[in-house]
């Protein structure tokens, strides 16, 4: 229910703030991301933790000018965490799989380096829900554990992410963009059971996407001129 309310609010917000934008100037983004992170052992004799995952996402936005855009976004991702080797004992002692769905809004500022290359920073706020499946595999230290399996739905939450990225316009408004992570804040659950966290994962994830600007007009030689592109 909450994602539906958020989506409706997002559409209303998008319609309001873009009422003065030029017609037929919309951005459609579709992309995929992968990530891998190894967290060192917190104490001698304990294994490190390996995190890996992948996801798909799509965003639809309205270009307010050459620099500013707002829109709605959503996506799906899956992440696994595994306990690695230590002291010669076999790995994959514990495995958990998280499946995540999210929907939200974003604001983006773009700076054009030339007619084709640009940099942008994007601030997004999304609502997420996720389910988890976990499995503890047998191992021999410090005691022998027997395998078990659990699954369930976890509390929903909020993600706020600041993401720097680079993009290239290829032809007629089609282009590609990529980033290597950013700064994020996550809040899961509510009340006294809420869990908050801040994560800086630059260099630990990679996102690659394709975009199309609908209503694209050929740029002149000064891409940062407010009248250069969107006419």
WOVENLIN-V237282 format. One line per field, one symbol per residue. phi: phi as a letter, one per 30 degrees, with the letter a starting at -180 (. if undefined). psi: psi as a letter, one per 40 degrees, with the letter a starting at -180 (. if undefined). burial: 1 if it has 9 or more other C-alpha atoms within 8 Angstrom, else 0. A space follows every 10 residues. Layout:
phi->???
psi->???
burial->???
This chain:
phi->.eeddddddd dddddddcdc dddicbcccb abbbbbbcce ddadjcddcc cbaaababbb bcddadccbb acbaabbbbc bbdddahidd dhdbbbcccb bbaabbbbcc cddadbcbcb bbcbbbcbba cbbbbccdac bdbdccdbbb alccedabbb bcbdabbbdc ahidabbabb jacbbbbbib idcdccacbc bdicbbbbbc bbcdjdbedc dbdcdecdcc c
psi->dddddddddd ddddddeede iiifgihhhh iiiiihhhhi heiheiiihh hiiiiiiiih ihhdaddhii aiiiihihhi hihaiifeii afdhhhhhhh iiiaiiihhh hhdaedhiii hhhihihiii iihihhihie heihiiiihi iihiiiahhh hhhiiiihhc hfeiaiiiif iahihhhhai aeeihiihhh fheeihhhii ihhhehihia egeehdeddg .
burial->0010011001 1001000100 1000111111 1111110000 1000001111 1111111111 1111111111 1111111111 1111110001 0111111111 1111111111 1111111111 1111111111 1111111110 0000100000 0000011111 1111111111 0011111111 1111111110 0001100000 1101111111 1111111010 0111010111 0
